Amino acid sequence: MSDVSAEEADTKPQSGQKKRELSWILYDCGESAYSMAITTAIFPIVLGMYSGNDMMLGYYSSLSSIIVALLSPILGTFADYRDKKKRFFLFFALLGIVMTAALAFVPQGQWVTLVWVYIVSTIGYAGSNIFYDAFLVDATSDDRMDVVSSRGYAYGYIASIVPFGICLGIIFFSGLDNLIGYQISFIITALWWGLFTLPLLRNVRQRFYIDPVPNPVAASFRRLAGTFREIRKLKYVFIFLIAYFFYIDGVDTIIKMVVPYTRSVLGKDSLDTFMLLAILLVIQIIAFPCALLFGRLARRFGTLPMIRAAIGIYIVTVGFAFFMNRLAHVFVLGALVALAQGGIQALSRSYFARMIPKEKSNEFFGFYNIFGKFAAIMGPAIMAGLSDLTNQPRYTILGILPLFIAGFALTWLLPPGDPERVSLSADALQ
């Protein structure tokens, strides 16, 4: 059920739609600061300072992904009920923000505590994104999903350079080996994320929903089982999720492991840590127009062909990463990642959003996220395991190449045009 008709939602401009779209995009501007500072750049360095082992991050990234993957579909079924989506979103966003700030207060040397605080912050970050992604159907119309989704990633990239640039300045002036600069950076990241959460909370509401039932817990589990059965019958939805499972694993692994991999391959002594962080900052700037470009190209060539193009870029990226041997190569590696990262994430999100019934957006995005998060378990664990097994960090990057190849191959089983809208009534999954 929803408070607008299907015809109005798809063909008639909605009052306040631009404000909803902007507010939705602004959240990406906030949470991208976490992605940049915690997932990719600053936290991996701090963990290395605490533990002396950069590649061990792969194991803990996999653990947090397991927890989120198990929670995703269950949370999704609850949040589809009227007035529930924003409550769940707020809880997980606050959890992530508070625990990100808490990273600053873990005493040096207590790496186990640091890891657990990181895991909980990741649960908050990933959990809020389940509902943020599902809010896309409430924020805009079908014909604008590719553009709005791409703008979310694009403006998230460009906005994240502000807090990250400030953090780099603090780290530089306080000393690269001085923990205080990194700790202040965690607090800045949390404050930035919190600030850009406010517009979505104020201006975007759940327009598509299911009416509450007398026993929502039991009903939610019945709906969860029903949705899983239906997804298996919905041929193209199921094929896309399997393809997504493979290629997004490679994408998330590169995001999480690029700094540990680079430091391990090039050597900590010969690697200028500040220069590495500065290159990552430049990469964010490059990613901004690239994400917008993918959104525009999807309108001209189709969403699915552009997803395939992005996977192809990642395959080239893996090959380049294997052969890199100097700091200058990190910039090229980062540019390749920046070229495709925003596009593949944004277009995957909008492609899936157009395949599903809007009133079931949380439930379906719960499965979308469980495929994504279970995928994120495999890649980092493969890299960490290969590092322990071979004691040759350079070979670990080859472990994720089959993931991109499998995902690319499976996309050719999908229909060539725009994704078909799954025709399911609100009662079909009860």
N, C-alpha and C positions, 0 to 999 in steps of 0.2 A: 504494500500500500504506500501511497505517497500523497503529499498535499498539492501536487500539480498533476495535470493530465499528461499522458505520453505525448499527445500532439503539441501541447503548450511547451513541454520541456524540449522538444526537438526542433520546432519550427518557429516559435515565437520568442523574440528577445525578452529575457526576464528582467524584471526590475531589480536593480542592484547587482546584476551579474558581473559587471566589471569590478565592483568592490569585492565581491566574493572571490573572483579569480585572483585579484591582486593580494588579498589576504591569504589565500591558499599558497600562492607563490612565495610570499614573505616568510612563511614557516620554513620553506626550503632554504631561504637565506640564513635562517638561524641555525637549523640543525646541520647545515653543511659545515659550519665552524667545528662541530664535533667530529664529523667525518674527516676533516682535514687535520685537525690537531691531535685527536685521540686515536682514530682508526689508522691514519696514514703516517703522520710525521712526528709529533712530539712524544706521545706516550711510548712508542717503540724504543726511542732513545733512552727515555727514563727507565724503562724496564731493563734495558741493557746495563744502565748505570747501577741498578739495584741488584741484578742477578748475574751479570757478566755473560749472559747467553741470549743473543738477539733472536735466534730462530725458534726458541721455545714459545714465542708468542703464538705460533701456529696452533699449538695444542690448546691454549686457552681461548683463542678465537673460535676454535671448533666446539669447545665446551659451551660457550655462551650461545652459539648458534643452535646447538641441540636443545637447550632450554627454551629458546624463543620458538623453535620449530614445533616443539610439543605444545606450547601454549597457543600458537597462532590460530588454528582452526576453532579451538574451543572459545577463545576470546571473540572471534569473529561472529560466532552464532549468537552470543549474548548481545553484542553491540548492534546487531541489526534491528533489535527492538527499539521502538520509539523513545527518543531522548537518552539513549544509552551510549551512542557513538562518541559524543563529545566527552562524557564522563570518563570513559576508558582512555581516550586520547590524553586527557588532562593528567590522569594518574600516571601513565607511563612517561609522559613528557617531564613531569615534575620529578619522577624517580631518576630519570636520566640526568636532568640538570643538577639535582642535589648531589648525586654520586660523582658527577664530573668535578664539581667543586671539591668534593671530599678527597679526591686524588691528591690535592695540594697538601693535605694534612697527614698523610701517611709518612711516618719517620723513615729516614734513609736506612736502607738495609733490610727493611721488613717487606721483602718482595712478595711473599705469600699474601699478606694483607693487601698490598697494592694490586695484585692480580684479582683478588676477589672483589675489591671495589670496582675495578675495571669491568669485570664480568657483569656486575649488577648495573653499572652505567650503560653497558651495551644492551642489556635486556630492556632498560628504559628507552634507549634510543631506537632499537629495532621494534619494540612493542608500539611506541607512538607512531612509527612509520606505517604499521599495519592500518591504523585508522586514518592517518594522513592520506595514504594512497586511496583508501576507500572514500574519503571526502571529495575526491576528484569528480565523482558523478554528481555530487551536491553543488559543487562550485561552478561547473560549466556545462555546456551542451555537447552532444556527441560530435558535432562537426568541428568543435574547437579543442577536442581532447589532445590531439597530437601537439598542437601549438602550445596550449597551456601547460601540458606536462613537460614539454621541452623547455619552456621558459622557466619552469620551476627549477630544473637542474641548472640551466644557464645562469640565471640570476643568483642561484645558490653559489655557484662557482665564483662569480665576480664579487659577491658580497662577502664571501669567506676570506678574501684576501685582506680585508680591513682588520679583523681581529687577529688573523694569522700574522700580518705584517707588524702589528703592534707587539705581538708575542715575540717575533724574531728580534725586534729592536731591544726588548727587555732582556732576552737571552744573550744577545751580543754584548750589551753594556754591563750585564751582571757577570759575564764570563761563561763560556761554553761548558766548563766543568763545574759550575756553581749551580746547585740544585734549585736555588731560590727563583731564578728566572723561569724555570720550567713550571714550578709550583704556581707562580703568579699567572702563567699562561693558562693553567687549568681553570683558575677562577675567572679569568677574562672570557674564556670559551663558554663557561656556564652562564655568565651574565648575558652574553650576546645571544645565546640560544633562547634564554628566557624572555628577553626583550621581543624577539621576533615571533614568539609564540602567541603574544597577546592579540594581534589582529585576527588570526583565525578563530580564537576563542570568542571574540566579540562579533565577528561579521559572517561567519559560515555556520550554518545550522544543518541539521540532518533533515533533508527534504524528502528522502526516500527511506522507507522503514517498513517494519512489520509490526502490527498491533500487539501489545502485550497479551500474554496468555496466563491462566491461573497458576500453572506450575512451570515457570520459565526455565528452571534448571533441567528438568526431565525433558521438556519440549526442545530445548537447545541441543541436547545430545541426540534426540531423535532426528532433528533437522540435520545435525552434523553427519549422521550415518546416511540419511537420505541424500544429502548433497554429494557425498562421496560416491554413492551408487549412481547418481545422475551424471556426475562428471565423467565417470567411466563410460557412460553411454553417449555422452556428447563428444563425438569423435575428434573434432578439431580443437576443442578446449583441452581435451586430454593430451593430444599430440603436442600442442603448444606448451603445456606445462612440463612435459617430459623434455622437450627441446630446451626450454628455459632452465630446467634443473641443471642441465649440463653446461650451457654456455655462461649462465650467470655465476656458476661456481668458479669458472676461470676468471671472470671479471672481479668478483669479490675477493678472490685470493690475491690477485695482483694489487688491489687497493690496500689490503691488509699487510701484505708481505713485501712490498716494493722496497721499503726502507731496510728491514732486516736482511733481505736478499742483497741489496746493493752494498750494505756495510760488510756483509760476510764475504762477498765476491771480491770487492775492491780492497778490503782490508781496513780496519778501523784506524790504524796508524797513518796510512797514506791518504785517508779520506777526510777532506775538510767538511766537518759536520755542518757548520754554518752555511757553507756553499751548497751542500745538499738540500738544506731546508729552503734556501733562497731559490734554488731551481724549482722546488715543489711549489713555491709561491708563484713563479712565472707560469708554471703549468696551469694553475687555476685561471690565470688570465687567458691563456690559449683556449682552455676548455669552454669559456663563455661563448665566443662566437661559433664554436664547433657544435655545441648543443643546439643553438638556434638554427644553425645551418641544417642539421639533421631534421629538425621539425619542418623546415621549408621544403627540403628535398623529399620528405615523406609525402607531402601534398602532391608533388609532381610525379614521383616515381612509385609511390606506394609505401606503406609502412613496412611490410615484410621484406621487400628488397633492400631497404635501408638497414634493417636489422641484420640481414645477411652481410651487407657491406661492412658493418661494424665488427661482426665476428671475424671476417677476413682480415681486418686491420689488426685485431688481437692476435691472430695466428702469426702475422708478420712480426708483431711486437715480441712474442715469445721467442721467436728465432733470433731477433736482434739482441734480446736480453741475455741469451746464452753466450753470445760472442763478445759482449761489451767488456772492455778492459781498462777504461779510464773514465775520469769524472765527466768529461765532455759528453761521453756516451749516455750519461744519466739524463742529460737534457733531451737528447733525441728520443730516448726511451719514454721519458715523460710526455714529450710532444705527441708521440704515437698513442699513448694511453689517453691523453687529453682529447685527441681527435675523435675517439670513439666512445669514451666512457659515458658522457652525458647522453649521447644519442641513443645508445643501446638500452640504457636504463629507462629513459623517458618514453621511447617508442614501445618498449616491452610493456610498460605500465598502461599506456593508452590503448595499445592493441588489445590487451586483455580486458580493459574496462569496457570496450565496445562489444565484447563477446558475451557479457554476462548480464543478467537481469539487475536493474539498478537497485531495487528494493532488497536484493540479496548481496549487495556490494561487499559488506564486511565479511560475510560468510565465504564468498568466493575469493576475496582477497586474503582471507585466512589461509585458504589452500594455496593461493599464489605465493604467500609468504612461507608456508611450510615447505613448498618445493624449493624456494629460494634459500631458506635457512638451512635445510638439510643438505642442500648442495654446498653451502658455505662451510659445512663440516669437513667435507672431503678434501678440498684443495689445500687449505693450510695444513691439515694433518699429513697429506701426501708429501708436501714440501718439508715439513719438520721431520717426518719419518725417513725420507730419502737423505736428508742431511745427517741424521744419526747413523743410517746404514752405510752410506758411502764416504762420509766425512769430506764430501766434495760439494759445497753449497751451489756451485755453478750448475750442476746436473739437476738440482731440485726443480728448476723452472720448467724442464722438459716434462715433468710429471703432470702438468696441467694442460699440455698440448692436446691430448686425446679428448679432453672435455670440450674444447672449442670445436674440434672436428666432428664429434658426435652431435653437438647442438646444431651446427651448420647443416649436417646431413638431414636431420629430422625436420628442419624448417621446410624442406622441399616436399614434405608430405602434406603441408597446409595448402588451402586454396589460394590461388594467385591474387585474387582481388582483395577488397577490404574485408575484414573479419565479419562473418555473419553474426547477426544478433541472435543470441540464444533465446528462443521463444519459450519461456517458462513463466507461469503465473505465480503469484505470491503463495498460492496454496500448494504448488506442485511439490515443494520440499518439506511440507509440514509432516 
